[in-house]
Each structure stands twice: as C-alpha cells, then as structure tokens.
Amino acid sequence: MSPLKIINPANGRLIATLPSDDAASVRAKFRAARAAQPAWAAWPLRLRLAAITRFRAAIVAHTEELAQTLTGEMGKPITQARHELKGLLPRIDFFLKATPSVLRDETVFSDRKTALIERITHEPLGVVANISAWNYPYFVGGNVFLPALLAGNAVLYKPSEFATRTGLSIARLLHASGVPNEVFVPVVGTGEVGRALLRQRIDGVFFTGSVATGKKIARAASGRLMRVQLELGGKDPAYVCEDVDVSTVAAAVADGAFYNTGQSCCSVERVYVRASIFPQFVEAFVATVKGFRIGDPTDDATYIGPLARAAQVEVLEQQVADARRKGARVFTGGKRLRGHGRGHYFAPTVLIDVDHSMIVMRNESFGPIIGIMAVRDDAEAIALMNDSDYGLTAAVYTPDRQRAEAVLARMEAGSAYWNCCDRVSPRLPWTGVKDSGIGVTLGREGIRTFTRPKAWHLRAH
Ligand code: NAD
C-alpha cells in the first residue's frame, strides 16, 4: 500500500508522509486484538475507568498541541479545534459516570417458592472496528471508542485519511493512559484499508461518514452476523417562525450553518422562513455571513477556513450552478475563493429563490453554503422539512414552545431542536432516521450498543 500523504488544506503543503497499513498488517492487528481482548474485558471496570480518566487528563494537558495538529491536517479554524477538544471533556465525564450503571448486572426476577432467579449481564461484543470521519474526529471517534473500551471491547480504529495524525495522537494518549496497545489499535490508510478491516472476523462495525460509504459498509457486512452501526450525513432543516427576534435568530442560524466551515453532520443545510419576515431575515442573515472572517485557520480570528477535501469545492460549484440554472439568486458568495495559494476555499454562500428541484436543497453540501426559502405556514414548513432522504436533526425557532413541539413531533429526524441547532449532548441518544443512519451513539443506549445481554436462568434446585 502506498504511503499516506498528509496535505495541509489551507495551503496545499505536504505535512507528513505516513506508512499505510495493508491487508497483511490489518490481519496481524486484528489477531493481536482478538488475543488481547478477553484480558481487557476481565479488568475490573474501575481500572478501565481509571485509564479513561487519565486519558481525559492527557487531553487537557495537550489541548494546544492536539488542536494545532487537527487544524494543520483538516483546516478547522484553531479556536474551533480548541473548542472541540474542550467539548470532548463533558462527553468523557458522561461515559465515566454512566457506564457503571449501564453495565451493572440486573436481577429482573427472583422467586423463593420456585427458587428461580433471572438475571441479565452485559458482555462486550469483542473486537469492533471504528471507521471514522475527519470533520469532528474527537467527537465522532470518542462517541465510539470511549464506551466501546469501557465496556471491555478491543477497538480497531481507522481514522479518516484526512485526520490520521489526530487519530495517531489519540492512540498515543490512550496507550500512555494505560490502554494496552493491542486493545486500542490505530489502522492507517484510505478506504482500501477500511475494506481490509471489514474482511476480518470482527464482532461489529461502527462507522461515521457519508451515505455512499455507509451503504458500501452495509453491503460488505451483509452475510456476516455482526452489529452494524452507521452514522451518516444530514440535510438538516431549520424553520424560522414569524414571531422571533429576527436578527438574533438569523445570527444563530447562520452560526449553525457555517460553523466548522459548514462541515458538520448536523450543520443547518436548509432554512425555511415565514414569508412575512423573509426579507428582514435574509438581510440580517447575509449581514452575519458577510461578517465571518475567512482565512488562515491557525489565526485566532478566523471563523471560516478551507474545506478539508479539495474535491468538495467542485461539489459546491455544481450545486450553485444547478441552483442558478433553475432560478436561484446568489445573495452572497457562490464561488471558490482564489488568493489562498493552493488552499481549498469556498466563499460563504447564501442562495434565495430556491426550491426542492435544486440539488442544493436535496444533497448534503458539507460546506459554507445555504439555501433560504419562504414558506406560507407551519404545514408547508413541515412538508418541506420532511421532504428529504435524510433525517438527522431539525430545528424550529419561535418563542411558542407548544407550537415548536407540535412541529418537532412531526419531524422525521433523530434530534429535535427548539430555539437551538447544530448541538449534540452526551446525555441524549444521537441517531438518524432514513439515510442518516442506523444505530445509536451517546446517551445510555450509546453505551449499551457495545454490549450484548446474556440472559441467566438460575434455579437453585
Ligand atoms: P467518508 O464516507 O468519505 O469516509 C469515512 C471513512 O470511511 C473514512 O475513514 C474512509 O477512509 C472510510 N472508507 C471509505 N471507503 C470505505 C470502504 N469502502 N470501506 C471501508 N471504509 C471506507 O466520509 P467523510 O468524508 O470522512 O465524512 C463526512 C461525512 O460524514 C458527511 O456525510 C457527514 O455528514 C458524515 N458524518 C456523520 C456524522 C453523524 O454523527 N451522523 C458525524 C460526522 C460526520
């Protein structure tokens, strides 16, 4: 397998060349993990908790260096990289606190007369593959490998080829925190290495990435009886009612759409606004977008950085061209930004006069671009918000909670937001409907998913 070139997306410069895994090394890593996992599962839970507690301390101690690595290889603005690392801490805290009670044995029936006891224990799956995305590597990776490890699994972790140095840093810190090298195993490479990983006799695959790859993973896993969990893309809508404070909500929704340069699975990707406030809303929204500082992601003042992947620039250009052809107006942006050397920058873009015949309102954009559409009433907003192959999150902005909950109850989405968006809580299950995926991370279900229950029927005589 040819070595992996790590390129800085802000300037096109080579950062590092790393050796890639190949079929033989993946097989060897799997075998070592299989051999090491039972001993790890036999560790008392408090020792596994202690190792992850040390990992937390290591993240705190190395935040700046880790943030710089992340910014260098995927272009996340540095303040947002620091924010991601800080945001990992409450997730770790949640897993440390919730895991003991989720994994606790349960006696669900006990009868003296018949001397019968029924008990449930929660056993690890065994060796699981974690094939991960680059956009929030600490969040989407940590949602999987932290509870998987705590539950006693060995994890073969394939970071995205666009966040490999981050993945290797995570491995280094976990190992230094006491997780054995064969229990958390980084697997380096592109999709081909991911395919090799899926050929091993793993007990589950936990994937975060695009729908197209998710479907390939599901196909590769078919015929093998293992747990398959897919966290995929979104085309997340926000609905703005006529009774809001327009400028506050415009600024909040713009942040939800453009944070991380629009490269979040739960970025707002479509906005529906009541017709009576549409002009004021668009004006305030565009004013916010024009205020976003674009530039070098290592600069503290930068809010919009480069796109992590060069190819996405063309995807966005095509979305704009298709929308224009079908009658959309580009209010601001609409094109790639030159003047950043070989960096892949796209101007923050706001489109109006959009409709659902346009690709920009149907396919995930995963970049700094948004379509805003006027709607007559709640019924039209609901119909349009649900008119999507995706179903990750949906947001409603109004001071009227009852109205918001009525709309949100009808959303075909895993997460429902009232007066907020682009938000993830470790306490709540993270899940998608339709093409946004199958399975759950976070919340208590997101710990349990790394276990299988064993049913004990115990009769004393
Ligand atoms: P991607 O699908 O291109 O790649 C994801 C991972 O799969 C990478 O590690 C890649 O090397 C690997 N891979 C590629 N082909 C493979 C194959 N055939 N077999 C096995 N592995 C293979 O996705 P990406 O560009 O890294 O991530 C962006 C996507 O992830 C967006 O669609 C985004 O919405 C989604 N995402 C979803 C969530 C969520 O929680 N639902 C979170 C973050 C990102």
Residues whose N, C-alpha, C, O or C-beta is under 5 A from the ligand:
A	BS01	NAD	I131 S132 A133 W134 V140 K158 P159 S160 E161 G189 T190 G191 G194 R195 T208 G209 S210 V211 T213 K216 E231 L232 G233 G234 S264 C265 S436
